[in-house]
């Protein structure tokens, strides 16, 4: 085939990667560039501002002007899978996240797995926080989603951590993206009891004997967990998702539950091994020492010129807004926008920026039909965890997480020298099928409302939780031959947990979680 001159470049030949900067506009010595999965770009690059010379002259013509300013930004849309938003969500929530032990953490580089035998998982480095009694889950290419396995021993020697368990299929050479994650814990027979506390209306896991200390589990008030495993011997009479309200030495108390509430005291657990699953929780922190403001660089490949591959870079990108869109009969997707300092361009003769190319874990996107396990908008009721929803179903739901960033400009610099963070703001809107007037009353009364969304797929899950918010709009919509609907807007505020919102990524869930 002839070597023809290229006049146009195909968008399908492009790609997008990102890395966390060491400082605004400055890369780490050996950065890891993670792949993104854009459906489309809303904004990408730099827009220049020029000022022309408009002198008074006999010719009455404008004179060549000068460049006076530059606005750099980045924006793209991608489907929500279990992995492709988790790392970026740290930037939008200004946090390192309340992540659980494992070889892969969204706030750190992945530690590879050297080998997997029938009884041991050997890592290529040190993995802190794994303890006896933890439930560990392995993901390794074709052998994905194995476990969970009960940890019976942990040792770190020579900078290498080895976990002892049993019942695994040996893997001599795990794939590069193989990872092992602590996804929960088990309670030995006779040590716990799930009881219903009539006095304050809260379900709880209660330790009636033994020495298990719930304050040492690494959990926080406001986090979501899943109570129970697939086997009847690994769960109570009730099971499901729950939000932790209080943590005591001998109890986990919940203020939201997904199971049907009943007064019960399950004594059958004396002979059971109870499983409790947890998630990596991404939440905005009230403690200023835990607030982390990240900047990113984005690399977009542009195809090849006559000399080689071309690239476009966005420098000093600060997360501005993430909008999670949930529409009926669709995919869940996220629109993200970033405020940046500058843009750079590399042609085929120039050198691509240094670093290693990280991989993104392939995964199916969450759909808005079979993968939506729960959407609950309800009045806050501190007297019970069995709160009643305002609506049974929604037709649309958008959630916006804003940092309200703006570029900081200075004399002597084209473009921004930095970006300023504004207030952390969570809001959104939705349309719901009308059932009664309680939602409209909630708007008029400025009532405190709570919203949570649970998505499950392939034994993984995502929970979006807004503990406290107020509603707006609420005008009932009536059209001929159409169901009655109610459009609502909402604005979140600091909750009793000291946070405004959270998103939790469950690396493993039992199959029963989708029921």
Secondary structure by P-SEA (a helix, b strand, c coil): ccccccccccccccbbbbbbbccccccccbbbbbbbbbcccccbbbbbbbbbbbcccccccccbbbbcbbbbbccccccccccccaaaaaaaaccccccccccccccccbbbbccccccccccccccccccccbbbbbbccccccccccccccccccccbbbbbbccccccccccccccccccccccccccbbbbbbcccccccccccccccccccccccccbbbbccccccccccccccbbbbccccccbbbbccccccccccccccccccbbbbbbccccccccccccbbbbbbbbbbbcccccccccbbbbccccccbbbbbbbccccbbbbbbbbbcbbbbbcccccccbbbbbbccccccccccccccbbbbbcccccccccccccccccbbbbbbbcbbbbbbbccccccccccccccccccccccccccaaaaaaaaaccbbbbbbbbbccccbbbbbbcccccccccccccccccbbbbbbbccccccccccccccccccccccccc
